[in-house]
Amino acid sequence: MWAWVQREPATEIPSDARRLVKRLMIALAAFVALGILTWNTISDQRIRLGTLAVLAMFALKTWVRRKDVLHPDGGTDTK
């Protein structure tokens, strides 16, 4: 019935890219864990919020930089 629909074969994700994505997820999980520990251990509100702000900046920098790491030549995955 759907004979006219032709799909391109799925391309395998290179193991190097998979490793980098895994490292990204581990780094973001570590930032979340540090944020939870900060919230539970620091009682002074100003220091707690300042620490969370610094962690958020590092997490944002990590997230923004992921494209540079995954595509060092400036290319994209799309054709």
C-alpha positions in Angstrom: 0.0 0.0 0.0 2.8 2.4 0.8 5.1 1.2 -1.9 5.7 4.7 -3.2 7.4 5.7 0.1 11.1 5.1 0.0 13.2 5.7 3.0 16.9 6.3 3.0 18.7 3.7 5.0 19.5 4.9 8.5 23.1 5.9 8.9 25.1 4.5 11.8 26.3 7.0 14.3 30.1 7.0 14.4 31.4 5.7 17.7 33.5 8.9 18.2 30.3 11.0 18.1 28.5 8.6 20.3 31.3 8.8 22.9 31.2 12.6 22.8 27.4 12.7 23.3 27.8 10.3 26.2 30.4 12.6 27.7 28.1 15.6 27.2 25.2 13.8 29.0 27.6 12.8 31.9 28.8 16.4 32.2 25.2 17.8 32.3 24.2 15.1 34.9 27.2 16.1 37.0 26.1 19.8 36.9 22.6 18.7 38.0 24.1 16.6 40.9 26.3 19.5 42.0 23.3 21.8 41.9 21.3 19.4 44.1 24.2 19.1 46.5 24.6 22.9 46.6 20.9 23.4 47.3 21.0 20.9 50.2 24.3 21.8 51.8 24.6 25.6 51.6 22.3 27.4 54.0 23.1 31.1 53.2 20.7 32.1 50.4 23.1 34.6 48.7 25.9 32.1 48.5 23.6 29.3 47.4 22.2 31.4 44.5 25.6 32.6 43.5 26.9 29.0 43.4 23.9 27.9 41.4 24.5 30.8 39.0 28.1 29.8 38.5 27.0 26.1 37.9 24.4 27.3 35.5 26.9 29.3 33.5 29.2 26.3 33.2 26.4 24.1 32.2 25.3 26.6 29.5 28.8 26.9 28.2 29.1 23.1 28.0 25.7 22.9 26.1 26.6 25.7 23.7 30.1 24.3 23.0 28.7 20.8 22.1 28.3 21.8 18.4 32.0 22.8 18.1 33.0 19.4 19.7 30.6 17.3 17.6 31.4 19.1 14.3 35.0 20.4 14.5 35.1 21.1 10.7 32.0 23.3 10.9 29.8 20.8 9.0 26.4 19.5 9.9 24.7 16.2 9.8 22.2 17.2 7.2 22.8 16.9 3.5 
